[in-house]
Each structure stands twice: as C-alpha cells, then as structure tokens.
C-alpha cells in the first residue's frame, strides 16, 4: 500500500433537478440544504445579538431579502421554511409572485417606489419599507381604497446624509408623521434606514442610534410607529444591539449577488 496516499475522493453531491449551470455556480448543487444551513447560522447570530443586548429573541423579526434570486430557486427557499420574501424592485417582485402564486408567501417591498408603480404594489404586498413622501402616501392610499386593502408601512429616513440614499431628512420626520392621519389605508409600523456601508461599526452605529431616537419622538405623535427596520447582512447584529425590530438579510442566506454591487458587506462572514 502506498503510505503517501490521501483519503479517498468524496463523491460530489447530486445536483437538484431543474437547476442550470449558472444556478449551481451561484447556489451550489443543493440550494435547499444551503439555505437551511445559512438560515440556521443567521438565526443563531440574531439570538446571540439579542442576548448581548438583553433582549428577547421574539423582539426581532428576520426579513429575508430575495432580490435577484430566481423564482424557481425561491421554491427551494420556501421549502427551507422561508415564508416572507423581501424585494427591492416592484416589477421583479410582481413577476415572482405570479410564478409562485400557489405558495403561501408574504411579499414585502423594501426599495424605493415611483408613484407610477403603486398599482402593482397595492395588489399583493403586505409591507412597504420605503415610504418617503406624502405624495407617495396619497397615491398608495388611493389605490388601496380601490383594492379594498390595507398596507403596513415603514417610513424611510436618511440617517447618513448621503445624497445617494432615499429617505426623509431627520428634521422632516415629525411633520411627515403628523400628516399620515389623512391616509387611513396605510398602517404606519415604524421607521426604516440604510446605514453607512462600512466595516467600522463605530461609524455605522450612529445611524441606528439616530433612527431609534427619532422613533422615540415619532411614537409620541403616532403610537403605531414602534418598529425599527434597520440592519442588513454586514451590520444586523449592531442594529439589533441598537434596537432593531426588523433586520433585512439577503446575502448571508442566499449568497453573493451577481450584480455590480453584489458582494458581502465589508467584514461580513462569507
């Protein structure tokens, strides 16, 4: 026997039917197993962050972000136990919703919405996390009246001061909240923000702290605004420690996105 022989080659895992070569390259041969494993890791990180902050685990809701994940792959995510899908683009969400119509899924739109796309959102979305103008609130309310539906909304606030980000200026929040009473089809649930894109949590945390302080003021005007939708793959643990009630996590569950900005956040575990 050759004493230098290594261990026998391990058989390659079987590839699930219906996956293209591109799917396998991106999600692996068994996306269902990968999603389950990643989801368990994210859940453990959420629980640990809650413990560090002295919070109960049920105070924080995980919102999986499914943008760019094809509908046929999302069937496996659903099988893995994911029942809420968060999408940035309304047209992509509408197309996936049609393809997955027989599945029980709560659809949440977390990206900027133009008023001419309101009619698509109001047909099926359960939540909208990017309300940032009274004009948009009015358009949503009118369409919801026609659909005889209600919509949970989070008000987006720009806590970084970056011109590239949407959202209300912090000083504009309270006047905005004061005007929400004229839109009875909207159910304001809290505030949302996108923090600085940085691995330096000393720079990121102030964005979350600011949103929490704004929420504490806004809730005195509108008691329903208790939620804080903040934190993504690279910073959701810090967001939880600063009071997040919803964390929007995509890449830590589904992997790197095939887009120009498709990368893990700086310092995030792959």
Secondary structure, 3 states (H helix, E strand, C coil): CCCCCCCCCCCCCCCCCCCCHHHHHHHCCCHHHHHHHHHHHHHHHHHHHHHHHCCCHHHCEEEEECCCCCHHHHHHHHHCCCCEEEECCHHHHHHHHHHCCCCCCEEEECCCCCHHHHHHHCCCCCEEEEECCHHHHHHHHHHHHHHCCCEEEEEEEECCCCCCCCCEEHHHHHHHHHCHHHCCCEEEEEEECCCCCCCCHHHHHHHHHHHHHHHHHHCCCCCCCCEEECCCCCCHHHHHHCCCCEEEECHHHHCCCCCCCCCCCCCCCC
